[in-house]
Amino acid sequence: MKEVSFGPGKILLCRNKKGELSAVGSKCTHYGARLVTGTYGGGDHVRCPWHGACFNTKTGDIEDYPAMAALPVFQVRVSNDEIIVRANVKDVQCGRQSTPLFTQVNDSPLFVIVGGGAAGSSCAETLRKANFTGRIVVVSKENVLPYDRPKLTKAKSIKPENILLQPKQFWDDIKVEYLLGTHATEVDARSKIVTLNTGEVLHYSACLIATGGKPRKLPLPNLDEAKNVFYLRSIEDCMSIQDRVDQKRVLVIGSSFIGMEISATILDKVSSVSIVSMDAVPMERVLGPQIGEALKKLQESKGIQFYLKKNIQSTNINDAGDITDVLLDSGESLSCDIVIIGVGVVPNTDFVKGLELDPNDHSIVCDKYMKAFDSLYVAGDIAKFPLKLLDDELVRIEHWGMAQTLGSTAAWNMAGIEKPLESVPFFWTSMFGKSVRYAGHARHFDQVIFDMPPDGLEPSGMKFIACYCDKNRVLAVASMGSDPAASIACELMCTNKMPDVNTIQDTIKKGDSLISFFSSLL
């Protein structure tokens, strides 16, 4: 890869292993990372160094999410040992492909998408890319168009218009109908009928259910009646919290991603933040005890207090309907002005009829084409699907980028273009300007191998590459301050080139850089 100045901006030149040249936009369409600092294995795709989005270097198409749009592609040729590139100035400035207008669509067939989040929006957009010319209706419980949900816990101030995935004009141009502030009261899989809370009945030819999760509730009396208790699931939740936290004592229940991220985000506005969790170490289940403990130390260094391995036994509520303090099972009492609950989600599938839900978590099982029943597809947090990385073991993954990928995969198959899911999961978490990037999916791991400096897990250092292993196989790689390590690892897992545990251990013992070793395998 080579990034070069070109007219009003920059472009990315790539030469694949066959010697073929291509020229595309230079920045990821997600958050603008320079793709030249990402991963290119000499095939025909480039992967973002920050969040794993992947683009085809010949067509510009999105091959993996998160991404907001495809990359622009420019004409390129060689003449007298010079590379000649020709491009429209606006395409170079914009950095993304323009979406073709759909001037006319047919009323049938009707495809209904239930859920207007990451999975639903990527499905709607991909259906048009797949040249589906029927009617597309998206049923969205929220009152705003699809937006960048990860920013709810990471951004210090939120305005709906600033975090939309696409403006209204985009959806109008590709003829996608959004029914905002509307939800399905029933989806009958056998009759192919979606019934809405408005009373309207939609008879679909194909349907995607992508309703995501709903916040897990705590079994405490009077909790839901309290006026100062918040769950963080929607943009309205986020704005309500931000409007009320100034100089307040905030109690966060839960030490997973939502709890840890929102605590870091609001810290400079509040009087204090305390985190109560039944877990021994934050994020231990996903990131392991070492990284979980390191992130805890980072937050403690900023003044956040932790009460771990503890449960809330009771609450006190004043006459105004606010919780004023909570009693822990340890006997400690914590005063608070605001309570934020982030203890996970459960699949929102109660309205689905004609299907057997997974008895363990009420998710919907589907195949590698995201199909759960005749003409019925699922994506996002509610889907339990076979993951190629784990030899088709059924998994449910609550990642933003994965939800987009699942929705897009469903769309191709709904449109009659057979396309199996082959993506490697990728997620990230950020706090205090530091980000953990994670590629892969290690549901279980028997060891974590680190490549890092002596202070790599200390708040002052925070630089590491961690390999999550099970039975001599690397299932996931997390990194901080080591870009594009996770991006490279994702590419290695996608192409079945990830080395085994013994090889990685030998590399580190020899003092060789793991990121350099990974790069050599591309």
Residue pairs with C-beta under 8 A, 6 or more apart in sequence:
1 12
1 13
1 14
1 35
1 36
1 40
1 46
2 12
2 13
2 14
2 36
3 10
3 11
3 12
3 13
3 26
3 34
3 35
3 36
4 10
4 11
4 13
6 85
6 87
6 92
7 87
7 89
7 92
8 89
8 92
8 93
9 26
9 92
9 93
9 95
10 26
10 27
10 92
11 23
11 24
11 25
11 26
11 74
11 85
11 87
11 92
12 23
12 24
12 25
12 26
12 35
12 36
12 46
12 57
13 21
13 22
13 23
13 76
13 83
13 85
14 21
14 22
14 23
14 24
14 40
14 46
14 57
15 21
15 42
16 22
16 42
16 43
16 44
16 57
17 42
17 43
21 76
21 77
21 78
21 83
22 44
22 57
22 58
22 73
22 76
23 73
23 74
23 75
23 76
23 85
23 87
24 35
24 46
24 55
24 57
24 60
24 71
24 72
24 73
24 74
25 35
25 60
25 71
25 72
25 91
25 92
25 95
25 96
26 34
26 35
26 36
26 95
27 33
27 34
27 35
27 95
28 35
28 38
28 48
28 50
28 51
28 53
28 55
28 67
29 53
29 67
29 68
29 69
29 70
29 71
29 95
29 96
30 48
30 50
30 51
30 53
30 66
30 67
30 68
31 50
31 51
33 48
33 49
33 50
33 51
34 49
35 46
35 48
35 49
35 55
37 49
37 483
37 484
38 46
38 47
38 48
38 49
38 484
38 487
39 46
39 47
39 49
39 484
39 487
39 488
39 490
39 491
39 522
40 46
40 47
40 57
40 522
41 491
41 495
41 522
42 522
44 56
44 57
44 58
45 54
45 55
45 56
45 57
45 63
46 54
46 55
46 57
47 53
47 54
47 55
47 64
47 484
47 487
47 490
47 491
48 54
48 67
48 487
49 483
49 484
49 487
50 428
50 435
50 437
50 483
50 487
51 66
51 401
51 426
51 428
51 437
52 64
52 66
52 401
52 424
52 426
52 437
52 439
52 486
52 487
52 490
53 62
53 64
53 65
53 66
53 67
53 401
54 62
54 63
54 64
54 67
55 61
55 62
55 63
55 67
55 70
55 71
56 63
58 73
59 70
59 73
60 70
60 71
60 72
60 73
60 97
61 70
61 129
62 69
62 70
62 408
64 401
64 405
64 423
64 424
64 426
65 118
65 122
65 401
65 402
65 404
65 405
65 408
66 118
66 400
66 401
66 404
67 404
68 96
68 165
68 166
69 96
69 97
69 99
70 96
70 97
71 95
71 96
71 97
72 87
72 91
72 92
72 94
72 95
72 96
72 97
73 97
74 85
74 86
74 87
74 91
74 92
75 85
75 86
75 87
76 83
76 84
76 85
76 86
77 83
77 84
78 84
91 97
91 98
99 128
99 170
99 173
99 174
101 173
101 174
102 128
102 133
102 173
102 174
102 175
105 133
105 134
105 135
105 136
105 175
106 133
106 134
106 135
107 134
107 135
108 134
108 135
108 205
109 134
109 135
109 205
109 206
110 134
110 135
110 137
110 202
110 203
110 204
110 205
111 127
111 132
111 134
111 135
111 136
111 137
111 204
111 205
111 206
111 207
111 208
111 414
112 137
112 139
112 194
112 202
112 204
112 206
112 207
112 208
113 120
113 123
113 124
113 136
113 137
113 138
113 139
113 207
113 208
113 210
114 120
114 139
114 184
114 187
114 194
114 207
114 208
114 209
114 210
114 211
115 138
115 139
115 140
115 141
115 208
115 209
115 210
115 211
115 212
115 380
116 138
116 139
116 140
116 141
116 142
116 145
116 146
116 178
116 180
117 140
117 146
117 149
117 210
117 212
117 380
117 403
118 146
118 149
118 380
118 400
118 401
118 403
118 404
118 407
119 208
119 210
119 212
119 379
119 380
119 403
119 404
119 406
119 407
119 410
120 138
120 140
120 146
120 208
120 210
120 379
120 380
120 407
121 138
121 146
121 165
121 166
121 404
121 407
122 403
122 404
122 405
122 407
122 408
122 411
123 208
123 210
123 379
123 407
123 408
123 410
123 411
123 414
124 136
124 138
124 171
124 174
124 176
124 411
125 166
125 174
125 176
125 408
125 411
126 407
126 408
126 411
126 412
127 136
127 411
127 414
127 415
128 136
128 174
128 175
128 176
129 411
130 411
130 412
130 415
130 417
131 415
132 411
132 414
132 415
134 205
135 177
136 175
136 176
136 177
137 177
137 179
137 202
138 176
138 177
138 178
138 179
139 179
139 182
139 183
139 184
139 194
139 196
140 146
140 178
140 179
140 180
140 181
140 182
141 181
141 182
141 183
141 211
142 180
142 181
142 234
142 235
142 236
143 180
143 181
143 236
144 160
144 164
144 180
144 235
145 164
145 165
145 166
145 167
145 168
145 171
145 178
145 180
146 164
146 165
146 166
147 160
147 163
147 164
147 165
147 235
148 163
148 164
148 165
149 400
150 400
151 158
151 163
152 158
152 232
152 234
152 235
152 237
152 238
153 232
153 238
153 257
153 258
153 261
153 262
153 265
154 261
154 265
154 430
155 163
155 265
156 265
156 266
156 268
156 269
157 242
158 235
158 238
158 239
158 242
160 235
163 235
171 178
179 196
182 196
182 197
182 198
183 196
183 197
184 194
184 195
184 196
184 197
184 211
184 351
185 195
185 196
185 197
185 351
186 193
186 194
186 195
186 351
186 352
186 353
187 193
187 194
187 195
187 207
187 209
187 351
187 352
187 353
187 376
188 194
188 195
188 353
188 354
189 352
189 353
189 354
189 355
189 372
189 373
189 374
189 376
190 353
190 354
190 373
191 354
192 203
192 204
192 205
192 207
192 374
192 375
192 376
193 201
193 202
193 203
193 204
194 201
194 202
194 204
194 207
195 201
195 202
196 202
204 375
205 375
206 375
206 376
206 377
206 414
207 375
207 376
207 377
208 370
208 377
208 378
208 379
208 407
208 410
208 411
208 414
209 349
209 352
209 364
209 372
209 376
209 377
209 378
209 379
209 382
210 378
210 379
210 380
210 382
210 403
210 406
210 407
211 347
211 348
211 349
211 380
211 382
212 345
212 347
212 348
212 380
212 381
212 382
212 403
213 233
213 344
213 345
213 346
213 347
213 348
213 381
213 382
213 398
214 233
214 345
214 346
214 348
215 231
215 233
215 341
215 342
215 343
215 344
215 345
216 343
216 344
216 345
216 346
217 223
217 224
218 253
218 312
218 341
218 343
220 312
220 314
220 315
221 315
222 315
222 317
223 229
223 315
223 323
223 341
225 317
225 321
226 315
226 317
226 321
226 322
226 323
226 339
227 320
227 321
227 322
228 244
228 321
228 322
228 323
228 336
228 337
228 338
228 339
229 323
229 339
229 341
230 237
230 240
230 241
230 338
230 339
230 340
230 341
231 237
231 340
231 341
231 342
232 238
232 241
232 258
232 262
232 340
232 342
233 345
241 262
241 266
241 338
241 340
242 266
242 269
244 338
245 266
245 269
245 270
245 338
246 269
246 270
247 269
247 270
247 271
248 270
248 271
248 337
248 338
249 270
249 271
249 272
249 274
249 335
249 336
249 337
249 338
250 263
250 266
250 270
250 271
250 272
250 273
250 274
250 336
250 337
250 338
250 339
250 340
251 274
251 276
251 326
251 334
251 336
251 338
251 339
251 340
252 259
252 262
252 263
252 273
252 274
252 275
252 276
252 339
252 340
252 342
253 259
253 275
253 276
253 277
253 312
253 339
253 340
253 341
253 342
253 343
254 275
254 276
254 277
254 341
254 342
254 343
254 344
255 275
255 277
255 279
255 282
255 283
255 296
255 306
255 308
256 279
256 282
256 283
256 286
256 342
256 343
256 344
257 283
257 342
257 429
258 342
259 275
259 277
259 282
259 340
259 342
260 275
260 282
260 283
260 295
260 299
260 429
260 431
261 429
261 430
261 431
262 340
262 342
263 273
263 275
263 299
263 304
263 431
264 299
264 302
264 304
264 431
264 432
265 431
266 273
267 273
267 302
267 303
267 304
270 338
271 337
272 303
272 305
273 303
273 304
273 305
274 304
274 305
274 306
274 307
274 334
274 336
275 282
275 299
275 304
275 305
275 306
275 307
276 307
276 310
276 311
276 312
276 326
276 328
276 334
277 306
277 307
277 308
277 309
277 310
278 308
278 309
278 310
278 311
279 285
279 308
279 309
280 289
280 308
280 309
281 289
281 292
281 293
281 296
281 308
282 292
282 293
282 295
282 296
282 306
282 308
283 291
283 292
283 295
283 429
284 292
286 438
287 295
287 436
287 438
287 466
287 478
288 445
288 448
288 466
288 468
290 448
290 450
290 457
290 466
291 436
291 448
291 457
291 464
291 466
291 478
293 457
294 457
294 458
294 459
294 462
295 431
295 436
296 306
297 457
297 458
297 459
298 431
298 432
298 434
298 459
298 462
299 306
299 431
299 432
300 306
301 459
302 432
307 328
307 330
307 332
307 334
310 328
310 329
310 330
310 332
311 328
311 329
312 326
312 327
312 328
312 329
313 326
313 327
313 328
313 329
314 326
314 327
315 323
315 325
315 326
315 327
316 323
316 324
316 325
316 326
316 327
317 323
317 324
318 324
322 337
323 336
323 339
324 335
324 336
325 333
325 334
325 335
325 336
326 333
326 334
326 336
326 339
327 333
328 334
345 381
345 398
346 361
346 362
347 357
347 361
347 362
347 363
347 364
347 381
347 382
347 396
348 381
348 382
349 357
349 362
349 363
349 364
349 382
350 362
352 364
354 373
355 364
355 372
355 373
355 376
357 363
357 364
358 364
358 365
358 384
361 384
361 396
363 382
363 383
363 384
363 396
364 372
364 378
364 382
364 383
364 384
365 372
365 384
365 385
365 394
366 372
366 377
366 378
366 383
366 384
366 385
367 385
367 386
368 385
368 386
368 388
368 392
368 420
368 421
369 377
369 409
369 410
369 413
369 418
369 419
369 420
369 421
370 377
370 378
370 379
370 383
370 385
370 406
370 409
370 410
370 413
370 421
371 377
371 410
371 413
372 378
372 383
377 410
377 413
377 414
378 406
378 410
379 403
379 406
379 407
379 409
379 410
380 403
380 406
380 407
381 396
381 398
381 403
382 396
383 396
383 406
384 394
384 395
384 396
385 394
385 395
385 396
385 406
385 421
386 392
386 393
386 394
386 395
386 421
387 393
387 394
387 395
387 397
387 421
387 425
387 441
388 420
388 421
388 422
389 424
389 425
389 440
389 441
389 475
389 493
390 441
390 443
390 475
393 443
395 441
395 443
397 425
397 441
399 425
399 426
399 427
400 427
401 425
401 426
401 427
402 423
402 425
402 426
402 427
405 421
405 423
406 421
409 419
409 420
409 421
409 423
412 418
412 419
413 419
422 494
423 494
424 439
424 440
424 441
424 490
424 493
424 494
425 439
425 440
425 441
426 437
426 438
426 439
426 486
426 490
427 438
428 435
428 436
428 437
428 438
429 435
429 436
429 438
430 436
434 462
434 480
434 481
435 480
436 478
436 479
436 480
437 478
437 479
437 480
437 483
437 485
437 486
437 487
438 476
438 477
438 478
438 486
439 476
439 477
439 478
439 486
439 487
439 489
439 490
439 493
440 468
440 474
440 475
440 476
440 477
440 489
440 490
440 493
441 475
441 476
442 468
442 469
442 470
442 475
442 476
443 475
444 470
445 468
445 469
445 470
445 475
445 476
446 469
446 470
446 471
447 469
447 501
448 466
448 467
448 468
448 469
449 466
449 467
449 469
449 501
449 504
449 505
449 508
450 456
450 464
450 465
450 466
450 467
451 464
451 465
451 467
451 508
451 513
451 514
451 515
452 463
452 464
452 465
453 461
453 463
454 461
455 461
456 462
456 463
456 464
457 464
462 480
462 481
463 480
463 481
463 482
464 478
464 479
464 480
464 481
464 482
465 477
465 478
465 479
465 482
465 485
465 514
465 515
466 477
466 478
466 479
467 474
467 476
467 477
467 501
467 504
467 514
468 474
468 475
468 476
468 477
468 478
469 475
469 501
472 500
472 501
472 502
473 500
473 501
474 489
474 493
474 498
474 499
474 500
474 501
474 504
477 485
477 486
477 489
477 490
478 486
479 485
479 486
479 489
482 515
484 515
485 514
485 515
485 518
488 515
488 518
488 519
488 522
489 498
489 518
491 497
491 522
492 498
492 499
492 518
492 521
492 522
497 521
497 522
499 507
499 517
499 521
504 514
504 517
507 514
507 517
508 514
